[in-house]
Amino acid sequence: MDLSFSAEDNAFRHEVRAWIRESMPTDIAAKAEIDAHFDMADVMRWHKILFARGWVAPHWPKRFGGPGLTATQRFVLTEELELAGAPALSPFGLSMVGPAIMQFGTPEQQERFLPPILRGDEVWCQGYSEPGSGSDLASLRTTARIDGDDLIVDGQKTWTTYAQYADWIFCLVRTNPGAKKQAGISFLLVDMKTPGVEARPMLTIGNTPAFCDTFFANVRVPRANLIGPLDGGWTVAKALLGHERTLIAAVGPSQRMIRRIKRIATDTTDGGQALIDDPAWRSRIARLEVKLQALQMANYRALAGAALGHAPGPESSILKLRGSEIYQQTFELAFDLMGSHALAWFNEPGVIPELEQWVASGYCYNRATTIYGGSNEIQKNIIAKMLLGLPGA
């Protein structure tokens, strides 16, 4: 297995890096420099800039508007965007429902939904989790009953990220209450402007309106919006989750956090000795960096397999498991290094050094990293079953 990059791939990396420097708007670059929060307007503006360059969906096939990059080029592009601190594009259209529509949708559905996703004309959110039905996804209770050419949806979804900005939501709904849990579920696309749909944002402890409760009351949805067959949504959902879990490896964001940790450790604005000069702190930073390098090698192994045409398997669970843990640990170490500064409320002037003002917010928000995309306990079950062959896992 060759884990090195070719001369062509390295040249592509330099091309991407130069383009990001030249194309990122000044205000977005200023936020990227201090790892600040990007609002939805920033994200969608960067989406359209990437679309104009042809790089907004590096993993999409050319026949659906993708750039036709190799697996390694896709990895390099994603890594350089992460290392630059560019706004993370909403994954729900580009990386989740888009590929699901490509794989399971009809030609009419592909023609209707894929181009607006690519252009950034329609924003999507995900309707999976429910109150009392998160990790045990198959226990969902939102129902959809057939009424002529329509489905009537009733129920509630929660943790619907940025649903208040979304034009569409893809939902798992129960269409056959009498069937086995997984067998009675369908995958349905719902226009958020449909009467009876309501998204209520909630403020997170990270001080961002990231999540919503989304309610459906007698919502009429055309049956033509089913992706895959009626009662066949579980197969679509499993395929989609594999893409989501690979995204959460977060090697690039963790590398940026390591840089920030070193910046914090060398700061002497309080007039004291830099913490980096303390062997104990240096040891903690080094141990975390070694963990991250091991994760990066695992990511490269998955990339080498993808370059040979191998579909992601249980290794996506390994990347999600370790990646989410390490990302949390980077914020924990940054929090420890900042000491009392880390206890200040969000962005109080003169309390937290300017470059580190978003550590507290990121620390709070990313406590959820080991939960969303399938909790890490579930990933351990998948690994035990698929890799170790343990019965009952």
C-alpha atoms as one frame of an Amber mdcrd trajectory, in Angstrom:
protein
   0.000   0.000   0.000   1.519   3.320  -1.144   0.736   6.181   1.257   2.873
   8.788  -0.528   1.559  11.543  -2.792   2.602  11.684  -6.440   4.222  14.716
  -8.048   0.916  15.448  -9.787  -0.988  15.323  -6.498   1.541  17.618  -4.825
   1.219  20.050  -7.736  -2.543  19.969  -7.309  -2.111  20.734  -3.608  -0.078
  23.849  -4.451  -2.726  24.884  -6.977  -5.489  24.551  -4.382  -3.510  26.387
  -1.719  -2.784  29.319  -4.063  -6.405  29.503  -5.215  -7.700  29.649  -1.634
  -5.333  32.530  -0.834  -6.461  34.455  -3.913 -10.189  33.675  -3.803 -11.208
  33.838  -0.147 -12.897  37.193   0.595 -11.056  39.400   3.053 -13.731  39.283
   5.757 -14.023  35.506   5.567 -10.221  35.149   5.647 -10.117  37.322   8.784
 -12.578  34.994  10.504 -10.625  31.953   9.294  -7.443  33.372  10.809  -8.911
  33.326  14.327 -11.149  30.247  13.773 -14.227  32.369  14.419 -17.819  31.338
  13.804 -19.119  31.600  10.225 -22.775  32.500   9.855 -24.965  30.993   7.140
 -24.406  33.976   4.834 -20.627  33.351   4.988 -21.094  29.645   4.306 -23.362
  30.141   1.300 -21.133  32.893  -0.161 -18.146  30.530   0.030 -20.323  27.749
  -1.438 -20.977  29.849  -4.532 -17.287  30.789  -4.867 -16.352  27.108  -4.825
 -19.169  26.337  -7.273 -17.842  28.939  -9.711 -14.415  27.234  -9.550 -15.999
  23.784  -9.995 -14.817  22.487  -6.608 -17.976  22.694  -4.512 -18.689  18.957
  -4.755 -15.353  17.201  -5.341 -16.861  13.757  -4.711 -19.729  14.110  -7.217
 -19.400  12.258 -10.538 -18.918  14.408 -13.642 -22.299  13.384 -15.065 -23.966
  15.084 -12.092 -21.813  18.215 -12.259 -18.766  17.122 -10.270 -15.201  18.044
 -11.269 -14.025  14.505 -12.027 -11.212  14.524  -9.476  -9.399  11.394  -8.384
  -9.896  10.074  -4.852  -6.517  11.548  -3.856  -7.304  14.944  -5.379 -10.616
  15.004  -3.527  -8.779  14.300  -0.298  -6.163  16.985  -0.989  -8.819  19.609
  -1.793 -10.779  18.823   1.357  -7.639  18.819   3.506  -6.410  22.170   2.186
  -9.811  23.792   2.736  -9.809  22.518   6.322  -6.246  23.636   6.961  -7.083
  27.092   5.615  -9.975  27.382   8.062 -12.431  27.965   5.209 -16.149  27.866
   6.044 -17.319  24.265   6.263 -20.082  23.861   3.700 -23.393  22.450   4.823
 -23.051  18.684   4.314 -26.753  17.883   4.171 -27.201  18.598   0.471 -23.734
  18.038  -0.964 -22.566  15.036   1.076 -25.779  13.375   2.269 -29.019  13.722
   0.354 -27.267  14.536  -2.936 -25.366  11.212  -3.091 -28.518   9.413  -1.873
 -30.530  10.878  -4.753 -27.755   9.887  -7.176 -27.820   6.297  -5.916 -31.505
   5.724  -5.219 -33.430   8.537  -6.940 -35.232   8.470 -10.263 -33.895  10.438
 -13.246 -36.660  12.979 -12.657 -35.644  13.398  -9.020 -31.991  13.739  -9.980
 -32.825  16.429 -12.529 -35.053  18.313 -10.082 -32.902  18.284  -6.944 -29.219
  17.890  -7.817 -28.517  21.104  -9.802 -29.959  23.456  -7.090 -27.917  21.622
  -4.435 -24.776  22.071  -6.498 -25.389  25.778  -7.171 -26.317  26.495  -3.560
 -29.790  27.675  -4.589 -31.511  25.293  -2.157 -30.307  24.567   1.378 -31.045
  21.239   3.064 -31.314  19.908   6.598 -31.604  16.395   8.040 -34.680  14.957
   9.744 -33.444  11.822  11.477 -33.288  12.220  15.262 -36.437  12.569  17.347
 -37.118  13.111  21.049 -36.437   9.663  22.491 -35.140   8.359  19.149 -31.602
   9.415  18.406 -29.022   6.652  18.525 -31.787   4.039  18.157 -32.837   5.578
  14.881 -35.194   2.771  13.913 -37.474   3.596  16.857 -38.617   6.839  15.211
 -42.284   7.769  15.551 -42.887  10.412  12.889 -45.535   8.900  10.624 -46.489
   9.298   6.981 -49.785   7.797   5.816 -50.792   7.443   2.184 -53.603   9.680
   0.942 -54.011   9.318  -2.816 -50.902  10.668  -4.522 -49.670  12.234  -1.294
 -48.260  11.280   2.080 -49.529  13.007   5.227 -46.696  13.552   7.717 -47.148
  14.047  11.460 -44.479  14.106  14.161 -41.372  15.878  15.392 -37.673  15.866
  14.567 -34.982  17.353  16.797 -31.348  18.446  16.464 -32.200  19.497  12.893
 -29.099  21.584  12.288 -29.842  25.052  10.865 -33.352  24.024   9.827 -34.369
  27.678  10.154 -32.320  28.418   7.018 -33.254  25.292   5.047 -35.448  25.124
   1.958 -35.822  21.327   2.153 -35.510  18.552   4.733 -34.922  14.856   4.098
 -36.744  12.723   6.636 -37.074   9.188   7.801 -40.760   8.522   8.414 -42.715
   5.460   9.515 -45.005   4.344   6.714 -45.810   0.829   7.948 -46.384   0.695
  11.728 -47.084  -3.044  11.610 -43.735  -4.025  10.080 -40.438  -4.731  11.816
 -38.851  -1.448  12.930 -36.384  -1.077  10.072 -38.747  -2.522   7.461 -41.514
   0.055   7.895 -39.471   3.223   7.286 -39.402   5.432   4.172 -37.055   8.213
   3.024 -38.997  11.354   2.153 -38.102  14.847   0.881 -40.187  17.663   2.359
 -40.359  21.301   1.265 -39.866  23.388   4.424 -42.387  25.939   3.101 -45.183
  23.361   3.141 -48.083  24.319   5.451 -47.749  22.509   8.782 -43.920  22.543
   8.913 -42.398  24.628  11.698 -38.726  24.937  12.728 -38.014  26.350  16.202
 -34.330  27.237  16.777 -32.690  26.563  20.130 -29.596  28.349  21.446 -26.688
  26.024  22.237 -24.243  26.470  25.101 -21.768  27.284  22.328 -23.857  30.460
  21.849 -24.959  29.532  18.334 -28.518  28.875  17.043 -27.294  25.661  15.486
 -30.164  23.288  16.235 -33.920  23.278  15.862 -36.946  21.297  16.847 -38.926
  20.730  13.657 -42.630  19.916  13.794 -44.910  18.350  11.187 -48.665  18.737
  11.568 -50.795  17.195   8.822 -48.103  18.036   6.242 -49.050  16.985   2.714
 -46.063  15.743   0.655 -46.242  14.380  -2.919 -45.565  10.671  -3.087 -43.141
  11.526  -5.900 -40.811  12.857  -3.163 -40.075   9.335  -1.880 -36.463   8.338
  -2.478 -36.362   4.593  -3.047 -39.407   2.398  -2.581 -42.124   2.833   0.020
 -40.936   1.165   3.272 -37.418   0.947   1.785 -35.903   3.990   3.469 -33.653
   2.107   5.872 -31.362   1.044   3.035 -31.068   4.677   1.883 -30.423   5.856
   5.453 -27.589   3.380   6.038 -25.829   4.417   2.839 -26.137   8.066   3.811
 -24.793   7.518   7.338 -21.601   5.978   5.968 -20.820   9.245   4.169 -21.599
  11.321   7.287 -19.334   9.322   9.604 -16.330   9.586   7.310 -16.743  13.385
   7.372 -16.337  13.518  11.167 -12.713  12.275  11.172 -11.849  16.015  11.323
  -8.105  15.626  10.756  -7.776  19.098   9.215  -9.714  20.924  11.965  -7.729
  19.033  14.612  -4.475  20.084  12.938  -5.632  23.703  13.110  -6.438  23.245
  16.789  -2.940  21.869  17.417  -1.556  25.045  15.852  -3.811  27.099  18.100
  -2.732  25.098  21.158   0.902  25.874  20.402  -0.005  29.528  19.922  -1.720
  29.623  23.303   1.203  27.813  24.929   3.696  30.383  23.632   1.588  33.396
  24.662   3.144  35.672  27.301   0.647  38.569  27.310   0.033  38.028  31.039
   3.715  38.737  31.668   4.508  35.222  32.824   6.578  32.390  31.409   5.308
  30.704  28.243   3.655  27.396  29.105   5.460  25.725  26.216   8.626  25.973
  28.327   7.100  23.636  30.922   7.995  19.970  30.145   4.633  18.768  31.457
   2.681  20.940  29.038   5.037  20.069  26.166   4.460  16.390  26.900   0.657
  16.779  26.774   0.854  18.630  23.470   3.230  16.028  22.006   1.033  13.090
  23.060  -2.001  14.668  21.424  -0.063  15.413  18.247   1.091  11.779  18.040
  -2.542  10.622  18.348  -3.501  12.955  15.530  -0.684  11.714  13.312  -1.852
   8.125  13.867  -5.383   9.152  12.855  -3.994  10.857   9.782  -2.250   7.622
   8.772  -5.529   5.731   9.210  -7.161   8.337   6.995  -4.445   7.807   4.386
  -5.036   4.049   4.505  -8.730   4.634   3.816  -7.728   6.990   0.991  -5.425
   4.357  -0.510  -8.336   1.913  -0.498 -10.639   4.462  -2.113  -8.028   5.108
  -4.804  -8.252   1.395  -5.652 -12.044   1.576  -5.873 -12.872   0.096  -2.479
 -16.066   1.466  -0.906 -15.793   2.680   2.700 -16.690  -0.024   5.195 -16.362
  -0.224   8.972 -13.247   1.949   8.760 -15.623   4.915   8.521 -16.711   4.040
  12.067 -13.066   3.917  13.205 -12.375   7.339  11.688 -15.512   8.794  13.253
 -14.733   7.258  16.660 -11.108   8.365  16.952 -11.512  11.596  15.003 -14.311
  12.892  17.197 -12.444  11.941  20.378  -9.233  13.653  19.302 -11.081  16.775
  18.161 -12.683  17.056  21.591  -9.322  16.498  23.255  -7.775  19.399  21.309
 -10.377  21.769  22.768  -9.922  20.278  26.232  -6.184  20.929  26.098  -6.696
  24.459  24.753  -9.173  25.067  27.591  -6.667  23.832  30.174  -3.887  25.976
  28.737  -6.028  29.109  28.857  -6.765  28.672  32.547  -9.101  31.334  33.928
  -9.388  33.012  30.511 -11.332  29.969  29.323 -14.065  30.650  31.896 -15.036
  34.012  30.407 -18.368  34.240  28.609 -18.269  34.411  24.845 -15.914  37.016
  23.415 -15.748  39.379  26.389 -13.434  42.231  25.334 -10.091  42.365  27.062
 -10.498  39.019  28.825  -9.499  36.435  26.235  -6.605  37.101  23.840  -8.107
  38.141  20.494  -6.901  35.114  18.549  -8.381  32.649  21.042 -11.776  34.227
  21.639 -13.726  31.294  20.141 -12.154  28.478  22.156 -14.895  28.539  24.804
 -17.651  28.427  22.196 -15.946  25.635  20.241 -15.323  23.641  23.410 -19.004
  23.758  24.331 -20.332  23.082  20.840 -18.024  20.160  20.132 -19.098  18.157
  23.180 -21.665  16.804  20.718 -19.058  15.485  18.279 -19.024  12.025  19.869
 -22.840  11.874  19.679 -23.959  13.127  16.277 -23.496  11.019  13.170 -24.196
   7.962  15.314 -22.860   7.965  18.868 -19.405   6.536  19.488 -20.956   3.670
  21.455 -22.786   2.657  18.276 -19.544   2.922  16.290 -17.929   0.501  18.753
 -20.770  -1.952  18.174 -20.286  -1.687  14.412 -16.544  -2.265  14.754 -17.097
  -5.247  17.070 -19.540  -6.815  14.617 -17.911  -6.035  11.271 -14.213  -6.291
  12.184 -14.011  -8.500  15.263 -16.961 -10.739  14.410 -18.299 -10.672  17.936
 -21.742 -12.291  18.236 -24.564 -10.105  19.453 -22.651  -6.860  18.802
